[in-house]
Structures are given as C-alpha cells and as structure tokens.
C-alpha cells in the first residue's frame, strides 16, 4: 500500500510531528510504502506563540520526510495537489488541528480526490479550536468538504465533526501511547538531573502552557492549605504559549513564590523521562480538551493521572483505576491530589495502567486506519 501523510514532521517540533513520525514508522514495519510531506513554511512567525517552530532533536531514522508545502501560498497548494494526484497513492492522511490550516489542507485534498483512486482521509485532532476566532467554522467546513472520510482521536471530536458533516465515514481511534521517550529512571536519578530533592513528593504539569490547559486551576489547587502540611511540590515543565507574567503574578498572589519549580523551556525528547520519572502524579487541569498526548506519555511511564471531565479525557482515564476524573474546579483538583497521597500509592494504580495502555498501540491505530481505503 502507498501511504502519504501530510502534516508536521521533522524539523518541526511538538506532539503532532512526533505522532506523524510514529505512524510512518509503524507503516514501514508493516511493509507499506510511506512518506511524510511536511512544510517549507508551517506558520508565519507572527502567528507562532512559542520561541521556535523547530526541534533540535535528530530526525527519526528511516522515515522519508520531504518539505514541500507552504501554508500561505495558494499556488503551492495547487502544485502539490496536482503532483500528489498523479501519484495515485492508496491513502493520503491530511492532518488537521486548527482552522488556519483549512485553506491549504482542504485545497490539496480536493485536488488529490480528482484522481478517483486515492482515499483522502482527514486525521483530525480538533475541528473546533480551544481558542476560538471569527471565521473558524467557515474554515473548518471548507476542510471537511475536501475529505472522503475522517479518523478522529475521541468521541468528543466526532460529535463536533458531525456539526459540519453527518454522512462521511468517521472512525474514532484513541491517541496511541508514545513509546520513544526511553525508560523510566529511578526517582533519585531524575531528581539529581533536575537539581531537586529526591525525598519530596512531586506532582507534574507538563506541556505547552496555554490558557485552556488550566495551569491557573492547578496553582489554586496547590495553594490549598492541606498541601502545606505535606512535602508535595509542583513541577511545571513546558514553554509558555501565553503571557508568563500572569502566572507569576498569580504565584505571588497565592503565596507560592519559591514553591513551584519552573522549567519554562521546550523540553527535548531526551529530557522528557526525567520529569515523568520524578513525578508521583501527572495533573491535566484542562478547561477544554479533545484528547491529550500528555495522557499517553503518562501511560508510557505508568504514572497515575488527575484530569478534568472535559472532552475526550474521561474516555482515556478511567476514574478510580488509572487516576481521577474531576470537575473543572481547584477544590476538586486539590481533593484528588490529597486523596492520592493520603490513601494510595502509585502501586495501587499501576496494574490498571498496564492493562489499559494495551488498548493504545501504534499497531492497532495503523491497522484500523488502513481499513479506511476500503470504505
């Protein structure tokens, strides 16, 4: 089978690029011919909220990645679309995560479909963005109309997709578990590498810091007076994608200055294991969500989680088995953290985590995705 993935990949950084590379590697293991077509320009610099779009990590071994797509040049979209139409691939996966990508991806998809052979499938993380803007619905609708079918990562996304199209096939496949971050370190080794005290207990907020991810909720939970009676420390590891000043102002307001360990740069792949090896509990206090790669990282490292009951998170984190599902409320988050330390250890959750993560393999994801060719 000839498969083309269109979306972020090396040298671009982040979970989307990693996801696409993992899919390609799995297809290769299965003997398929696969290539990733990524960007010559992904975002104009003024639209990108982080420090850089590029990774310092090495390119994934054995994956063919070509940089061909300029997201703001319509003439480029037409050229790429015509070239891919002529290739007559069996399956093209067009990644979609924000409306900015709709004109580019929707146009390329429409052109490829004209060959009447290639199945053009939208691989959708979000169809309605977390941070909404005027025109989002028009753009997402344009993308949807350019696809033959869809693979989405949660039931929540499928429900949102059905606002734009009720007929086209849509397959729900949960985010597989990231398995390329290396082995779990001892807590002592992780603490030493991070310059922290191995005798303390640690809760972890990991990933890009954006308003919808609810770090402020976790900070208010951490200010709960019950935390002061325990040696629980909060580690925040990830680059600010919103104004850092408001979080540091909140830190001061809540009396948390010096009590939060900030690692405010992009975390390269080889350092990820340090943070998850240190953590007792991974907290995702999101205000909105569809699904989260952070949950799958926690599964890989076999760490219990606290998540809020939004989007697809409760689908992935069975309450009371692999962690806690709580309302979007600092008190509820604090209650879950205190309950964990008062009544449980990680060992109570690990058997369930080991069993649950068997559902989320790249092999299963790719096997089901290939079935879309025959719909």
C-alpha positions as CSV (number, residue, x, y, z in Angstrom):
1,X,0.0,0.0,0.0
2,X,1.3,3.5,-0.8
3,X,0.5,6.0,2.0
4,X,1.2,9.7,2.2
5,X,0.9,11.7,5.4
6,X,0.6,15.4,5.1
7,X,1.3,17.4,8.3
8,X,4.1,18.4,10.7
9,X,7.3,16.4,10.9
10,X,11.0,16.9,11.5
11,X,12.5,19.6,11.6
12,X,9.3,20.9,13.1
13,X,8.8,20.1,16.8
14,X,5.9,19.1,19.0
15,X,3.4,16.3,19.5
16,X,1.8,16.5,16.1
17,X,5.2,16.0,14.4
18,X,6.1,13.1,16.8
19,X,2.7,11.5,16.1
20,X,3.1,11.6,12.4
21,X,6.6,10.2,12.6
22,X,5.4,7.3,14.8
23,X,2.6,6.5,12.3
24,X,5.1,6.4,9.4
25,X,7.5,4.2,11.4
26,X,4.7,1.7,12.1
27,X,3.5,1.6,8.5
28,X,7.1,0.9,7.5
29,X,7.3,-2.0,10.0
30,X,4.2,-3.4,8.2
31,X,5.9,-3.2,4.8
32,X,4.0,-0.3,3.4
33,X,5.4,2.4,1.2
34,X,5.1,5.6,3.3
35,X,6.2,9.2,3.1
36,X,5.5,12.4,5.1
37,X,5.0,15.6,3.2
38,X,5.7,18.5,5.6
39,X,6.1,22.2,5.4
40,X,8.6,24.6,4.0
41,X,6.6,27.2,6.0
42,X,4.3,26.0,8.7
43,X,3.2,29.2,10.4
44,X,4.3,32.8,9.7
45,X,6.5,33.8,12.7
46,X,3.9,36.4,13.9
47,X,1.3,33.6,14.3
48,X,3.5,31.3,16.3
49,X,3.3,31.8,20.1
50,X,6.5,29.9,21.1
51,X,10.2,30.6,20.8
52,X,10.8,28.5,17.8
53,X,9.0,26.1,15.5
54,X,12.0,23.9,15.1
55,X,13.4,21.0,17.1
56,X,17.0,20.3,18.0
57,X,16.2,16.6,18.2
58,X,17.7,14.4,15.4
59,X,15.4,13.3,12.6
60,X,13.6,10.0,13.0
61,X,15.6,7.1,11.5
62,X,14.4,5.6,8.3
63,X,11.4,7.9,7.8
64,X,11.1,9.7,4.4
65,X,10.2,13.3,5.1
66,X,10.1,15.9,2.3
67,X,9.4,19.6,2.8
68,X,7.1,20.8,0.1
69,X,4.1,22.7,1.5
70,X,3.8,26.4,2.1
71,X,0.7,27.0,4.1
72,X,0.1,30.6,2.9
73,X,0.8,30.2,-0.8
74,X,-2.2,29.0,-2.9
75,X,-0.1,28.4,-5.9
76,X,2.0,26.0,-3.9
77,X,-1.2,24.1,-2.7
78,X,-2.3,23.6,-6.3
79,X,1.2,22.5,-7.4
80,X,1.4,20.0,-4.5
81,X,-2.1,18.8,-5.0
82,X,-1.6,18.1,-8.7
83,X,1.7,16.2,-8.1
84,X,0.1,14.0,-5.4
85,X,-3.0,13.4,-7.6
86,X,-0.7,11.9,-10.2
87,X,1.0,9.6,-7.7
88,X,-2.3,7.6,-7.2
89,X,-1.5,6.7,-3.6
90,X,-3.8,4.3,-1.9
91,X,-4.2,6.5,1.2
92,X,-3.5,10.2,2.0
93,X,-3.8,11.3,5.6
94,X,-4.3,15.1,5.9
95,X,-3.6,16.3,9.5
96,X,-6.0,18.9,10.9
97,X,-5.7,20.7,14.2
98,X,-6.6,24.3,13.7
99,X,-8.6,26.4,11.2
100,X,-5.5,28.2,9.9
101,X,-4.6,25.0,8.1
102,X,-8.0,24.6,6.4
103,X,-7.4,26.5,3.1
104,X,-4.1,24.7,2.5
105,X,-5.3,21.2,3.5
106,X,-8.7,21.5,2.1
107,X,-7.4,22.6,-1.3
108,X,-4.8,19.9,-1.5
109,X,-7.4,17.3,-0.5
110,X,-9.9,18.4,-3.2
111,X,-7.2,18.2,-5.9
112,X,-6.0,14.7,-5.0
113,X,-9.5,13.3,-4.9
114,X,-10.0,14.1,-8.5
115,X,-7.9,11.0,-9.5
116,X,-10.9,8.8,-8.3
117,X,-8.4,6.4,-6.8
118,X,-6.7,7.9,-3.7
119,X,-8.7,7.8,-0.5
120,X,-8.2,11.2,1.2
121,X,-8.8,10.9,4.9
122,X,-8.7,13.7,7.4
123,X,-6.8,12.9,10.6
124,X,-8.4,15.3,13.0
125,X,-7.2,16.4,16.4
126,X,-9.6,19.3,16.8
127,X,-12.3,20.5,14.4
128,X,-13.4,23.3,16.8
129,X,-10.4,25.0,18.3
130,X,-9.8,25.5,22.0
131,X,-9.1,29.2,21.5
132,X,-11.9,30.4,19.1
133,X,-11.7,33.1,16.5
134,X,-14.1,34.6,14.0
135,X,-14.3,32.5,10.8
136,X,-13.3,29.2,12.4
137,X,-16.5,27.4,11.4
138,X,-16.2,28.6,7.8
139,X,-12.6,27.4,7.5
140,X,-13.3,24.0,9.2
141,X,-16.2,23.5,6.9
142,X,-14.0,24.1,3.9
143,X,-11.5,21.5,5.1
144,X,-14.3,18.9,5.9
145,X,-15.8,19.2,2.4
146,X,-12.4,18.3,0.9
147,X,-12.1,14.9,2.6
148,X,-13.5,11.5,1.8
149,X,-13.6,10.3,5.4
150,X,-12.1,11.0,8.8
151,X,-10.1,9.5,11.6
152,X,-10.6,11.3,14.9
153,X,-9.0,10.8,18.3
154,X,-12.0,10.9,20.6
155,X,-15.8,10.7,20.6
156,X,-15.8,14.4,21.6
157,X,-14.2,15.3,18.2
158,X,-16.6,13.1,16.3
159,X,-19.5,14.9,17.8
160,X,-18.0,18.2,16.8
161,X,-17.2,17.0,13.3
162,X,-20.9,15.9,12.9
163,X,-21.8,19.6,13.1
164,X,-20.1,20.0,9.7
165,X,-20.9,16.6,8.0
166,X,-23.3,13.9,9.2
167,X,-22.7,11.4,6.3
168,X,-19.0,10.8,5.7
169,X,-17.4,7.8,7.4
170,X,-15.7,8.8,10.7
171,X,-13.6,6.4,12.7
172,X,-12.7,7.0,16.4
173,X,-9.2,5.8,17.2
174,X,-7.7,7.0,20.5
175,X,-4.3,8.5,20.6
176,X,-1.7,5.7,20.9
177,X,0.9,5.6,23.7
178,X,4.1,7.4,23.0
179,X,6.9,4.8,23.4
180,X,10.0,6.6,22.2
181,X,11.0,8.6,25.3
182,X,13.2,5.9,26.8
183,X,13.0,4.0,30.0
184,X,11.8,5.2,33.4
185,X,14.7,6.4,35.6
186,X,14.9,6.0,39.4
187,X,13.4,8.9,41.3
188,X,16.8,9.6,42.7
189,X,18.5,9.8,39.3
190,X,15.7,12.0,37.9
191,X,15.8,14.4,40.9
192,X,19.6,14.7,40.6
193,X,19.4,15.5,36.9
194,X,16.8,18.2,37.6
195,X,18.5,19.5,40.7
196,X,15.6,18.7,43.0
197,X,15.2,16.9,46.3
198,X,14.5,13.2,45.9
199,X,12.8,12.9,49.3
200,X,9.9,15.2,48.3
201,X,6.7,14.2,46.6
202,X,6.0,15.7,43.2
203,X,3.0,16.5,41.0
204,X,3.7,17.3,37.4
205,X,2.1,19.7,34.9
206,X,3.8,19.0,31.5
207,X,3.5,20.5,28.1
208,X,3.0,23.9,26.4
209,X,1.3,26.4,28.7
210,X,-1.8,27.8,27.1
211,X,-4.9,29.3,28.8
212,X,-7.2,26.4,28.1
213,X,-4.8,23.9,29.8
214,X,-5.7,25.3,33.2
215,X,-2.4,25.8,34.9
216,X,-4.1,28.6,37.0
217,X,-6.6,26.0,38.3
218,X,-3.7,23.7,39.4
219,X,-1.9,26.6,41.0
220,X,-5.0,27.5,43.0
221,X,-5.4,23.8,44.0
222,X,-1.7,23.7,45.0
223,X,-2.4,26.7,47.3
224,X,-4.8,24.6,49.3
225,X,-3.8,24.7,52.9
226,X,-3.7,20.9,53.0
227,X,-0.7,20.9,50.7
228,X,1.3,22.9,53.2
229,X,1.2,20.0,55.7
230,X,2.7,17.6,53.2
231,X,6.1,17.7,51.3
232,X,4.3,17.9,48.0
233,X,6.0,20.0,45.3
234,X,4.7,21.2,42.0
235,X,6.8,20.9,38.8
236,X,5.7,22.9,35.8
237,X,7.6,21.8,32.7
238,X,6.9,23.4,29.3
239,X,7.2,26.5,27.3
240,X,4.8,29.4,27.8
241,X,2.5,29.9,24.8
242,X,0.6,32.7,26.6
243,X,1.8,35.6,28.8
244,X,4.0,34.2,31.6
245,X,3.6,37.3,33.7
246,X,0.0,36.5,34.7
247,X,1.1,33.1,36.1
248,X,4.0,34.6,38.0
249,X,1.6,37.3,39.3
250,X,-0.8,34.5,40.4
251,X,2.1,32.7,42.0
252,X,2.8,35.8,44.1
253,X,-0.9,36.4,44.9
254,X,-1.3,32.8,46.2
255,X,1.8,32.9,48.3
256,X,3.5,30.2,46.1
257,X,6.7,32.2,45.3
258,X,9.6,29.7,45.5
259,X,7.3,26.7,45.9
260,X,6.8,26.0,42.2
261,X,9.7,24.5,40.2
262,X,9.5,26.2,36.7
263,X,11.2,24.6,33.7
264,X,9.9,27.0,31.2
265,X,11.7,26.0,28.0
266,X,10.7,23.5,25.4
267,X,11.5,20.0,26.7
268,X,13.6,18.0,24.2
269,X,12.7,14.3,23.8
270,X,15.8,13.0,25.7
271,X,14.8,15.0,28.8
272,X,11.1,14.0,29.0
273,X,11.9,10.9,31.0
274,X,13.4,13.0,33.8
275,X,10.1,14.7,34.6
276,X,7.9,11.7,34.4
277,X,10.3,9.6,36.4
278,X,10.3,12.2,39.1
279,X,6.5,12.6,39.3
280,X,4.2,10.7,41.5
281,X,1.1,12.1,39.8
282,X,0.5,13.8,36.4
283,X,-2.2,16.6,36.5
284,X,-4.1,17.8,33.5
285,X,-6.5,20.5,34.8
286,X,-7.8,21.5,31.3
287,X,-10.7,23.9,30.8
288,X,-11.4,22.4,27.4
289,X,-9.9,19.4,25.7
290,X,-10.5,16.8,22.9
291,X,-7.7,14.4,23.8
292,X,-4.1,14.8,25.1
293,X,-0.8,13.3,24.2
294,X,0.3,14.0,27.8
295,X,-2.1,11.3,28.9
296,X,-0.4,8.8,26.6
297,X,3.0,9.9,27.9
298,X,1.8,9.2,31.4
299,X,0.6,5.8,30.3
300,X,4.1,5.1,28.8
301,X,5.8,5.9,32.1
302,X,2.9,4.2,34.0
303,X,2.0,7.3,36.1
304,X,-1.4,7.9,37.7
305,X,-3.2,11.0,36.4
306,X,-5.7,13.6,37.5
307,X,-7.7,15.0,34.6
308,X,-10.8,17.2,34.4
309,X,-14.0,16.0,33.0
310,X,-13.8,17.7,29.6
311,X,-13.7,16.4,26.0
312,X,-12.2,13.1,25.5
313,X,-10.1,12.9,28.7
314,X,-12.6,10.8,30.7
315,X,-12.6,8.3,27.8
316,X,-8.9,7.7,28.3
317,X,-8.6,7.9,32.1
318,X,-11.0,5.5,33.8
319,X,-11.8,7.1,37.2
320,X,-10.5,5.3,40.2
321,X,-8.4,2.9,38.1
322,X,-5.7,4.8,36.4
323,X,-6.3,8.1,38.2
324,X,-9.0,10.7,38.9
325,X,-11.6,12.5,36.7
326,X,-12.7,15.6,38.5
327,X,-14.8,18.8,37.8
328,X,-13.0,21.9,36.5
329,X,-12.5,23.3,39.9
330,X,-9.4,24.0,42.1
331,X,-11.1,22.4,45.1
332,X,-11.8,19.2,43.2
333,X,-8.3,19.0,41.9
334,X,-6.9,19.6,45.3
335,X,-9.2,16.9,46.8
336,X,-7.9,14.3,44.2
337,X,-4.3,15.1,45.0
338,X,-4.8,14.9,48.7
339,X,-6.7,11.6,48.3
340,X,-3.9,10.1,46.3
341,X,-1.3,10.9,48.9
342,X,-3.5,10.0,51.9
343,X,-5.0,6.8,50.6
344,X,-3.0,5.4,47.7
345,X,0.4,4.9,46.2
346,X,1.3,4.6,42.6
347,X,1.4,0.8,43.0
348,X,-2.4,0.8,43.5
349,X,-2.9,2.2,40.0
350,X,-0.1,0.6,38.0
351,X,-1.8,-2.8,37.4
352,X,-4.8,-1.0,35.8
353,X,-2.5,1.4,33.9
354,X,-0.5,-1.5,32.4
355,X,-3.8,-3.2,31.3
356,X,-5.4,0.0,30.0
357,X,-2.4,1.1,27.9
358,X,-2.6,-2.2,25.9
359,X,-5.5,-0.5,24.0
360,X,-3.4,2.2,22.7
361,X,-0.8,0.7,20.4
362,X,0.5,2.2,17.1
363,X,-0.1,-1.2,15.5
364,X,-3.8,-1.1,16.2
365,X,-4.1,2.5,15.2
366,X,-2.4,2.0,11.8
367,X,-4.2,-1.3,11.1
368,X,-7.6,0.4,11.6
369,X,-6.5,3.5,9.6
370,X,-5.6,1.4,6.6
371,X,-9.1,0.0,6.6
372,X,-10.3,3.4,5.5
373,X,-9.1,2.7,2.0
374,X,-11.9,0.2,1.5
375,X,-14.8,2.4,2.8
